[in-house]
Amino acid sequence: MQDAASRSRFPIHMIIGFGKAGTKALYEVLKLHSSLSGPEKELRFFTTHYSKGLKWYLDSLPSPSPGVSIIEKSPDYVIHPNVPRRIFDGATEIGIDPYSLRFIVITRNPIDRALSEYVEWSLLRHREGHILSPFHHLVIGNDGEVRSDVPIINSSCYSFHLKIWLQVFRQNQFCFVNGDRFIVSPFDEVHKLELCLRLAHFFVEEHFAYNMKSHFFCFKTSKLVCMNKSKGRSHPQVPMEVERRLQLFFTPWEKELEMIVTGEYNVTSAI
């Protein structure tokens, strides 16, 4: 499968996570870049659809125009430990240097991210006729400690998952976006991301227009892209003591994340 067409379709840039941190908005912005093209939907090939084979994956991706590279977004990639090796092997199979790939990681306040995922869980359960337990009952165990085994908590332990990726790929292959800053100052975050992705500067401040009704930015080039009303859902109130425990729990993970972002992390170290 080492032909030019296959290589041109393989995503050189991947938004791998984290879910509920702003991956969709970031992806919609990046697809407006003149040098990027990507599928309309999340493919989740390296997790959900891996058994369908690499050909299925490549056939599901657009054929880029000259000078355009492929980007894709599958925010569950980052939390699955077998994905880094699968991507490495897939790139190698079609003749792409796996160390030429760039992985985009967007994070936000870990408690806010967990709450956003909880709200989504609640809505899904409600549609199924069920009621989800209150957030603080889910995340705090009977012993009063934070339950790290709960997926919405585990997925906010960003460095825990990234360390697995750093066993396969190099630190300079990762481009980080601060999701909290992306909400209030998207141009600044995207401008830095262009540099990390080695893309020509395309975006200017005029591409970002604040929507007074939704209180989010819209993105405009040849077309206007605004996030739908499902974004920015209100979060449940968290008891102060629960929030304090969560902050204490996430502090070491956040410190380790900062080391990874700044390139100071030693791959052999661990919490």
Buried (B, 14 or more C-beta within 10 A) or exposed (E): BEEEEBBBBBBBBBBBBBBBBBBBBBBBBBBBBBBBBBBEEBBBBBBEBBEEEBEEBBEBBBEBEEEBBBBBBBBBBBBBEEBBBBBBEBBEEBEBEBEEBBBBBBBBBBBBBBBBBBBBBBEEEEEEEEEBEBBBEBBBEEEEEBBBEBEBBBBBBBBBBBBBBBEBBEBEBBBBBBBBEBBEBBBBBBBBBBEBBEBEEBBEEEBBEEEEEBEBBBBBBEEEBBBEEEBEEEBEEBEEEBEEBBBEBBEEBBEBBEEBBEEEBEEEEEE
